[in-house]
Structures are given as structure tokens and as C-alpha cells.
Amino acid sequence: MSQLDEKQRKFVDENPYVGIATTLRADGSPHSTVVWVEVENGKVSFNTARGRVKERNLARDPRASLLVIDPNNPYKWVSISGPAALTEEGADPQIDKLAKKYIGKDEYPWHSPDEQRVKVLIEPEKVSSSGFDDEQ
């Protein structure tokens, strides 16, 4: 297993930079979507809902990757790939926390009552990055 170093962790966790999550469809082709991200206990995490494509893909095949890019410098990025675990535990508070980080709202404004939120946790097997060499 690999892990995020401190600069990579802060980059992903402390900036409101969206991530591009990629999962695998049943035919093996990639499916990529924009997600809000955070780091939890060394794992990169995002949130989705039961029944969405990425949740269905990960339930069938847990391989995932996530790419986070600095929107002001596209040559500064962190890429994480590894197996993803799905859990409903803590998913509702997580989406509210992410709403605060990304849109400044205390609660996720698009939550529907019939929707079951799911937290996705990616265990880093491979981590790569660019644009951190010139930092102190």
C-alpha cells in the first residue's frame, strides 16, 4: 500500500478543488465524474448516493482512481488509485461537511428524503503527484 504524504494530503483535504473519480463499467470501460473530496484516516473519500452509476460500479468492482487538480495550475495535481469501500455510516454528515467546504452551505441543499447517501473510501495503492517539488 501507498499513502499520501503531508503535502498531498493537505492539497486534497484543505482546498476546495474538485476531484475526477473514475470507476469501471461492467464492460470494463471507464466512467469518470466530478466529485467533492476529503481525506479520512489516510483514505481519500467522496460521497454519492445508492443507485448512482459510480456506486453501482464500485459495488461490482471496487477498483477506483481519483485525480485532483489545482484549477489555478493544471500542472499541480494528485492522483490516487486503489480499492474503494462503500459505507452508509457517516455519509450524511460527510455530504454536509463537503457542502460547507465546496459551496459554503451548512447542509447539502440537494438532499432528497428518499435518497441514501454513501461514503466512498479509497485505500491508496498508488499515489502520484506533480507540482510539489518547488514548495518549501
C-alpha positions in Angstrom: 0.0 0.0 0.0 1.0 3.6 -0.6 -0.1 6.7 1.3 -0.4 10.4 0.8 2.4 12.4 2.1 1.6 15.5 4.1 1.7 17.9 1.2 -0.5 15.7 -0.9 -3.0 15.2 2.0 -3.3 18.9 2.6 -3.7 19.6 -1.1 -6.6 17.2 -1.4 -8.2 17.8 2.0 -7.8 21.5 2.6 -8.6 23.0 -0.8 -12.0 23.2 -2.5 -10.6 21.5 -5.6 -13.0 19.0 -7.1 -11.8 15.5 -8.0 -12.4 13.4 -11.0 -13.4 9.9 -9.8 -13.1 7.0 -12.2 -14.8 3.7 -11.8 -15.2 0.8 -14.2 -18.4 -0.1 -16.0 -19.5 -3.8 -16.4 -17.8 -3.9 -19.8 -14.5 -2.6 -18.3 -14.7 0.9 -19.8 -14.0 3.8 -17.5 -16.7 6.1 -16.1 -15.5 9.5 -14.8 -17.4 12.0 -12.8 -16.7 15.2 -10.8 -16.8 14.7 -7.0 -16.2 16.7 -3.8 -13.3 15.1 -1.9 -11.7 14.9 1.6 -9.2 12.7 3.3 -10.2 10.5 6.2 -7.7 8.4 8.2 -5.3 8.3 5.2 -8.0 7.3 2.7 -9.4 9.6 0.1 -13.1 9.9 0.3 -16.1 11.2 -1.7 -19.8 10.9 -1.4 -22.5 9.6 -3.7 -26.0 8.0 -3.4 -27.2 4.4 -3.7 -28.2 3.6 -7.2 -25.9 6.1 -9.0 -23.6 4.8 -11.7 -20.4 5.1 -9.6 -21.9 3.4 -6.6 -23.2 0.5 -8.8 -19.8 0.2 -10.5 -17.9 0.2 -7.2 -20.3 -2.4 -5.6 -19.5 -4.7 -8.6 -15.8 -3.8 -9.0 -14.0 -1.8 -6.2 -11.2 -0.5 -8.3 -11.2 3.3 -8.4 -9.0 6.3 -9.2 -9.3 9.9 -8.2 -7.5 12.9 -9.7 -7.5 16.3 -8.0 -6.1 19.2 -10.0 -5.4 22.8 -8.8 -7.7 24.9 -11.0 -5.1 27.7 -11.0 -2.2 25.5 -12.0 -3.2 22.4 -14.1 0.4 21.0 -13.6 -0.2 20.7 -9.9 -2.2 17.5 -9.1 -2.5 14.4 -7.0 -3.7 11.0 -8.4 -4.8 8.2 -6.1 -5.9 4.7 -7.1 -6.8 1.6 -5.2 -9.8 -0.4 -3.9 -12.8 1.5 -2.7 -15.1 0.6 0.2 -18.7 1.8 0.4 -20.4 2.6 3.6 -23.6 4.4 4.7 -22.0 5.1 8.1 -21.2 8.8 8.4 -22.3 9.5 4.8 -25.0 12.1 5.7 -22.7 14.2 7.9 -19.9 13.9 5.3 -22.1 15.3 2.5 -22.9 18.3 4.7 -19.2 18.8 5.6 -18.4 18.7 1.9 -21.1 21.2 1.1 -19.6 23.6 3.6 -16.1 23.1 2.0 -17.3 23.5 -1.6 -20.3 25.8 -1.6 -20.3 27.4 1.8 -23.6 25.8 2.9 -24.0 24.2 6.3 -26.2 21.5 4.8 -26.2 19.8 1.4 -29.0 21.6 -0.4 -29.9 18.9 -2.9 -30.5 16.0 -0.5 -33.8 14.3 -1.2 -35.6 12.3 1.5 -35.7 9.1 -0.4 -32.0 9.2 -1.2 -29.5 7.0 0.7 -26.1 8.7 0.8 -22.9 6.6 0.6 -19.4 7.4 1.6 -16.7 6.0 -0.7 -13.2 5.5 0.9 -10.3 4.7 -1.5 -7.4 2.9 0.1 -4.3 4.3 -1.7 -2.4 1.6 -3.6 -0.7 4.0 -5.9 -0.2 7.7 -5.3 1.5 10.1 -7.7 1.6 13.9 -8.0 3.2 16.8 -9.8 3.9 20.4 -8.9 5.1 19.9 -5.3 8.8 19.9 -5.9 9.2 23.7 -5.7 7.4 24.1 -2.4 9.2 24.6 0.9 
